Amino acid sequence: MLETVKSLKESKKFKSIKKDLVKQLELMGANTPTFLSQVDTYMSMWITQELLIADIEDRGTYIEYDNGGGQSGTRKNDSVADQIKVNGQMQKVLDALGIRSSTLINDDDDEL
């Protein structure tokens, strides 16, 4: 079953990732409205990515089609290519915020 946007926004994982990103900005002294808005953009893309991943897990990388005109078969699931694109955009947002994996906090109290 595919998750909903609402359930993803309320998830522990969503809240933990957003909290970590805001914490990173605070540590860099960059927790301004402009950068915090970019965190919201990132989290929106995170939701999209999670939905795409769920679709791929649910329907697979190839899906059956029937165009109603007597043609049927399988085709690539568009979610695969879309997920790759969204992931790339997410990385660009992190780059724009100056957040790299080497700057991430390793806090044993926070779970991802």
C-alpha positions in Angstrom: 0.0 0.0 0.0 1.3 3.4 -0.9 2.0 5.9 1.8 0.2 9.2 1.8 1.8 12.6 2.0 0.2 13.2 5.3 1.5 10.0 6.9 5.0 10.8 5.5 5.0 14.3 7.0 3.9 12.9 10.3 6.6 10.2 10.3 9.5 10.0 12.7 11.9 9.8 9.8 10.6 13.0 8.2 10.8 14.9 11.4 14.3 13.6 12.2 15.7 14.5 8.8 14.2 18.0 8.9 15.4 18.6 12.4 18.9 17.5 11.4 19.0 19.8 8.4 17.8 22.8 10.5 20.5 21.9 13.1 23.2 21.8 10.4 22.1 25.3 9.3 22.1 26.6 12.9 25.7 25.3 13.4 26.8 27.1 10.2 24.9 30.3 11.3 22.8 30.0 8.2 19.3 29.4 9.7 17.8 32.4 7.8 14.3 32.4 6.3 15.8 31.8 2.8 17.8 28.7 3.8 14.9 27.4 6.0 12.7 27.6 3.0 15.2 25.5 1.1 14.9 22.9 3.8 11.1 22.8 3.2 11.8 22.4 -0.5 14.2 19.5 0.3 11.6 17.9 2.5 9.0 18.2 -0.2 11.3 16.4 -2.6 12.0 13.8 0.1 8.3 13.0 0.3 8.2 12.7 -3.5 11.1 10.4 -3.4 9.6 8.2 -0.8 6.3 7.9 -2.8 8.3 7.0 -5.9 10.2 4.4 -4.1 7.0 3.0 -2.7 5.5 2.9 -6.2 8.6 1.0 -7.5 8.4 -1.5 -4.7 4.6 -1.9 -5.3 4.5 -2.1 -9.1 8.1 -3.1 -10.0 10.5 -1.6 -12.4 8.4 -2.7 -15.4 4.6 -2.4 -15.5 2.0 -3.9 -17.7 0.0 -1.6 -20.0 -3.1 -2.0 -22.2 -3.9 1.0 -24.4 -7.4 -0.2 -25.2 -6.7 -0.5 -28.9 -5.6 -4.1 -28.7 -2.0 -3.3 -27.8 -0.6 -4.5 -24.5 2.7 -5.4 -23.0 5.2 -4.1 -20.5 7.0 -0.8 -20.3 9.4 0.9 -17.9 7.9 2.3 -14.7 8.4 6.0 -15.0 8.9 6.2 -11.3 12.4 4.7 -11.7 13.7 7.6 -13.8 11.7 10.2 -11.8 13.3 8.9 -8.5 16.8 9.3 -10.0 16.0 12.9 -11.1 14.4 13.8 -7.7 17.4 12.4 -5.9 19.7 14.5 -8.0 17.7 17.6 -7.2 17.8 16.8 -3.5 21.6 16.6 -3.7 21.7 20.0 -5.4 19.6 21.6 -2.6 22.0 20.1 0.0 25.0 21.5 -2.0 23.3 24.9 -2.2 22.8 24.9 1.6 26.5 23.9 2.0 25.5 20.6 3.7 27.8 17.7 2.8 28.0 14.3 4.3 31.3 15.3 5.9 29.5 18.1 7.8 26.7 16.0 9.1 26.4 15.6 12.8 27.0 12.2 14.3 24.6 12.4 17.3 24.0 9.1 18.9 20.8 10.3 20.5 19.1 11.0 17.2 17.7 8.2 15.1 17.2 8.4 11.4 
